[in-house]
Amino acid sequence: MSTPNGLTVIECRYNYNGWSVDCTGGHPVYSSQLKFYEHPRAVDLYHRANSYGVMGVPVEICEADYGQYEARYPQPCLGVTRAFSDAVFQAVSKGNAVLAAGGFCNYAPAIVGGIQRALGTEKTIGVVWIDAHADCRIAETSPKPEHFVGLPMSLMLGLTLDDFRRDICGLAVPCRGDHIVGGDMRIMDEQMASVLSAEGVHWLDTTAFNCEAMWDKAVNELAGKVDAIYLSVDADILKPSDVPAYFKPVPYGNDIETVKRNIRSVMATGKVCAFSAFCFDFDRYEHGGERTSASGREIVEAGLGSWKQVPER
């Protein structure tokens, strides 16, 4: 483990727009259009509050820009996803920590792919997935098009869209199920639960997620098995009152202090390579955007303030 040379922050100018893939015809057909923000973004608050400076290292900020990829990838879902993978690859290659401060959970496989491209396929990557959803749908067996936000777990596990995972996300070798710790994931059907169980994913339900000893044990066991960790936090892990401008209310949720404590526990392993704070901005500012952005700021600063080391390259 070593002190990071700097912090690379990836922001995303594109709002959620229901990108999907349809495999009902026997091969994937992608559907995506760009949608830009019209209201203040969560990252605007992060800038005003100097949230990125909390880590105490030099900061560089990059925007995921489809314009640089459009000629190669006619669908935005391909080009923007590749932009995330490339940004992570470049940052990790020069010894930087990576914060994805904008965007949505569909970019998670590209972040893991960027880490793997930088560290090499011989390195094992663990994932800590703090999210209300398991997001483990299988596009090839679905009777309807699937939204990309429902696929990140299955993509990271290598259960769906192999070409997309390998060629776009840059994740040549999928993550092992026993190298993934899922926190909460309270919105999950029986089929998805059986898939995660079969893959060996360590799922801590809401009760276990709120037990400090159980959480720390799971995180430390993961850290002992892998070379690097990607920590992904989705806004829907929180109580709806903390994220009123979320896409739509997700029942129940966890106290923000619990989530911050659990983030710090992961950072304490010294193996976190990349950290994402997803889904704090659906451009619904009039529905409580200021409060939602403030929660995002707390999550970001909890992570950056306790992030002291990154894995050796």
C-alpha positions in Angstrom: 0.0 0.0 0.0 1.1 3.5 -0.7 0.1 7.2 -0.4 -1.8 8.3 -3.5 0.0 10.7 -5.7 -3.2 12.6 -6.2 -7.0 12.4 -6.6 -8.6 12.1 -10.0 -12.3 13.1 -9.9 -14.6 11.9 -12.7 -17.7 14.0 -13.2 -20.4 13.4 -15.7 -22.4 16.0 -17.6 -25.0 13.5 -18.7 -28.2 12.9 -16.8 -29.9 9.5 -16.4 -31.9 8.7 -19.5 -33.0 5.1 -19.3 -30.2 3.5 -21.5 -31.1 -0.1 -22.3 -30.1 -3.2 -24.2 -32.5 -5.6 -25.9 -31.4 -9.2 -26.3 -34.8 -10.7 -27.3 -33.7 -11.0 -30.9 -30.7 -13.1 -30.0 -28.1 -10.4 -30.0 -27.7 -7.2 -28.1 -29.4 -4.0 -29.5 -28.4 -0.9 -27.6 -30.6 2.1 -27.1 -29.3 5.3 -25.7 -29.6 9.1 -26.0 -27.7 11.9 -24.2 -29.6 14.0 -21.7 -28.0 17.1 -20.2 -28.6 18.6 -16.9 -30.7 21.8 -16.7 -30.4 22.5 -13.0 -27.6 22.8 -10.5 -25.7 19.5 -10.1 -24.5 17.9 -6.9 -20.9 18.4 -8.1 -21.5 22.1 -8.0 -21.9 21.9 -4.3 -18.8 19.7 -4.0 -16.8 22.4 -5.7 -18.2 25.2 -3.6 -17.5 23.2 -0.4 -14.0 22.2 -1.5 -15.0 18.6 -0.9 -12.4 17.2 -3.2 -9.7 19.0 -1.1 -10.6 17.0 2.0 -8.2 14.2 1.0 -5.2 16.6 1.2 -3.6 15.6 -2.2 -3.4 17.3 -5.6 -6.7 17.1 -7.4 -7.5 16.8 -11.1 -11.0 16.8 -12.5 -12.2 15.3 -15.7 -15.6 15.1 -17.3 -16.7 12.0 -19.1 -17.1 13.4 -22.6 -18.9 11.4 -25.3 -17.7 13.8 -27.9 -14.2 12.2 -27.8 -15.7 8.8 -28.4 -18.6 9.4 -30.8 -16.7 8.5 -33.9 -15.8 5.0 -32.5 -19.0 4.3 -30.6 -22.3 5.4 -32.3 -24.2 4.7 -29.1 -23.7 7.0 -26.1 -24.0 4.0 -23.7 -20.9 2.6 -25.3 -18.9 5.8 -25.6 -19.6 7.3 -22.2 -19.0 3.9 -20.5 -15.6 3.6 -22.3 -14.8 7.2 -21.2 -15.2 6.1 -17.5 -12.9 3.0 -18.1 -10.3 5.1 -19.8 -10.3 7.8 -17.1 -9.9 5.3 -14.3 -7.2 3.4 -16.2 -5.2 6.6 -16.7 -5.6 7.7 -13.1 -4.7 4.4 -11.5 -1.7 4.0 -13.8 -0.1 7.1 -12.4 -0.8 6.2 -8.8 -3.9 8.4 -8.2 -7.0 7.5 -6.2 -10.2 7.8 -8.2 -13.5 9.3 -7.2 -16.5 9.0 -9.5 -18.4 12.0 -8.2 -21.1 12.0 -10.8 -23.0 9.5 -12.9 -25.0 6.3 -12.1 -24.3 2.7 -11.1 -24.3 1.5 -14.7 -20.7 2.9 -14.9 -19.5 0.6 -12.1 -18.3 -2.2 -14.4 -16.2 0.3 -16.4 -14.6 1.5 -13.2 -13.6 -2.0 -12.3 -12.4 -2.5 -15.9 -10.3 0.6 -15.7 -8.7 -0.7 -12.5 -8.0 -4.0 -14.0 -6.4 -2.5 -17.2 -4.1 -0.5 -14.9 -3.1 -3.1 -12.4 -3.2 -6.2 -14.7 -5.4 -9.2 -14.9 -3.2 -11.1 -12.5 -4.4 -8.7 -9.7 -7.6 -9.6 -7.9 -10.2 -6.9 -7.5 -12.8 -6.8 -4.8 -16.0 -4.8 -4.8 -17.9 -3.4 -1.9 -21.4 -2.6 -3.2 -23.4 -0.3 -0.9 -26.7 -0.1 -2.6 -30.5 -0.7 -2.1 -30.5 -2.8 -5.2 -28.5 -5.9 -6.2 -28.6 -4.8 -9.9 -27.9 -8.4 -11.1 -30.3 -8.9 -14.1 -29.3 -11.0 -17.0 -30.0 -9.3 -20.4 -29.9 -12.5 -22.5 -32.6 -14.3 -20.6 -34.9 -11.3 -20.1 -38.2 -11.2 -22.1 -37.8 -7.4 -22.4 -35.1 -4.8 -22.8 -33.1 -4.3 -19.6 -31.9 -0.9 -18.4 -28.2 -0.7 -17.8 -28.7 0.4 -14.2 -30.1 -3.1 -13.6 -26.9 -4.9 -14.9 -23.8 -3.7 -13.1 -23.5 -6.6 -10.7 -24.2 -9.2 -13.4 -21.7 -7.5 -15.6 -18.9 -7.5 -13.0 -19.6 -11.2 -12.3 -19.4 -12.0 -16.0 -23.0 -13.3 -16.2 -24.2 -11.1 -19.1 -23.1 -9.1 -22.1 -19.6 -10.5 -22.4 -18.5 -8.4 -25.3 -19.7 -5.2 -23.6 -17.9 -6.1 -20.4 -14.7 -6.9 -22.2 -14.5 -4.5 -25.1 -16.3 -1.4 -23.6 -15.8 -1.7 -19.8 -12.3 -3.1 -20.3 -13.0 -5.9 -17.7 -11.3 -8.9 -19.3 -11.5 -11.1 -16.3 -14.8 -10.9 -14.3 -14.9 -10.5 -10.6 -15.3 -13.6 -8.5 -18.5 -13.7 -6.4 -16.6 -14.3 -3.2 -14.7 -11.1 -3.9 -17.8 -9.0 -3.7 -19.4 -7.7 -0.5 -22.9 -6.4 -0.9 -24.3 -4.0 1.7 -28.1 -3.8 2.3 -29.4 -4.6 -1.2 -32.9 -4.6 0.3 -34.6 -4.5 -3.0 -34.1 -8.0 -4.5 -36.3 -10.7 -5.9 -35.9 -14.4 -5.2 -34.3 -15.1 -8.6 -31.7 -12.5 -8.1 -31.0 -13.7 -4.6 -30.4 -17.2 -5.9 -28.0 -15.9 -8.6 -25.9 -14.1 -6.0 -25.9 -17.1 -3.7 -24.8 -19.4 -6.5 -22.0 -17.0 -7.3 -20.8 -16.8 -3.7 -21.4 -13.1 -3.2 -21.2 -12.1 0.5 -24.5 -10.3 1.0 -25.1 -8.5 4.3 -28.8 -7.6 4.7 -30.0 -4.4 6.3 -29.6 -5.8 9.9 -26.0 -7.0 9.2 -25.2 -3.8 7.4 -26.1 -1.9 10.5 -24.0 -4.1 12.8 -20.5 -2.6 13.0 -18.8 -5.8 14.0 -20.4 -7.8 11.2 -19.7 -5.2 8.6 -16.1 -4.8 9.7 -15.5 -8.5 9.7 -16.8 -8.9 6.1 -14.8 -6.0 4.9 -11.6 -7.1 6.5 -12.0 -10.7 5.2 -12.5 -9.3 1.7 -9.4 -7.1 2.0 -7.4 -10.2 3.0 -8.3 -11.9 -0.2 -7.9 -9.2 -2.9 -5.2 -6.9 -4.1 -7.5 -3.9 -4.7 -11.0 -2.8 -3.8 -13.6 -0.7 -5.6 -16.1 0.9 -3.3 -19.5 1.9 -4.8 -22.1 3.8 -2.9 -25.5 4.6 -4.3 -27.7 7.4 -2.9 -30.6 4.9 -2.5 -28.8 3.3 0.4 -30.0 6.3 2.5 -33.3 7.1 4.0 -35.7 8.8 1.4 -35.7 11.9 3.6 -32.0 12.3 3.0 -32.3 12.1 -0.8 -35.7 13.6 -1.6 -34.6 14.4 -5.2 -33.8 10.7 -6.0 -35.4 9.3 -9.1 -38.2 7.9 -7.1 -38.5 7.1 -3.4 -36.9 3.8 -2.4 -38.5 2.4 0.8 -36.8 2.3 4.2 -33.1 3.1 3.9 -30.2 3.6 6.3 -29.1 6.4 8.6 -26.4 8.5 6.9 -24.1 8.1 9.9 -24.2 4.4 9.6 -23.3 4.6 5.9 -20.5 7.0 6.6 -19.1 4.7 9.3 -19.2 1.7 6.9 -17.4 3.8 4.2 -14.7 4.6 6.7 -14.3 0.9 7.5 -13.7 0.1 3.9 -11.2 2.9 3.5 -9.3 1.7 6.6 -8.3 -1.4 4.7 -5.8 0.7 2.6 -6.8 -1.3 -0.5 -9.4 1.0 -2.0 -8.4 2.0 -5.5 -11.6 3.8 -6.6 -14.7 5.1 -4.9 -18.0 6.2 -6.5 -20.9 8.2 -5.1 -23.6 7.5 -7.6 -27.1 8.7 -8.2 -27.1 11.9 -6.1 -28.3 13.9 -9.1 -31.3 13.1 -11.3 -31.8 16.8 -12.1 -34.9 17.0 -9.9 -33.6 20.0 -8.0 -37.1 21.3 -7.3 -37.9 18.2 -5.3 -35.2 18.7 -2.7 -32.0 18.9 -4.7 -30.3 21.0 -2.1 -30.8 18.4 0.6 -29.9 15.5 -1.8 -26.7 17.2 -2.8 -25.8 17.9 0.8 -26.1 14.2 1.5 -23.9 13.5 -1.4 -21.4 15.9 0.0 -21.4 14.1 3.3 -20.8 10.7 1.6 -18.0 12.0 -0.6 -16.3 13.8 2.3 -16.6 10.7 4.6 -14.8 8.7 2.0 -12.1 11.2 1.0 -11.4 12.2 4.6 -10.6 8.6 5.6 -8.8 7.6 2.4 -5.1 7.5 3.3 -3.7 4.7 1.1 -4.1 3.0 -2.2 -2.8 -0.4 -3.4 0.7 -0.7 -4.8 0.7 -0.9 -8.6 
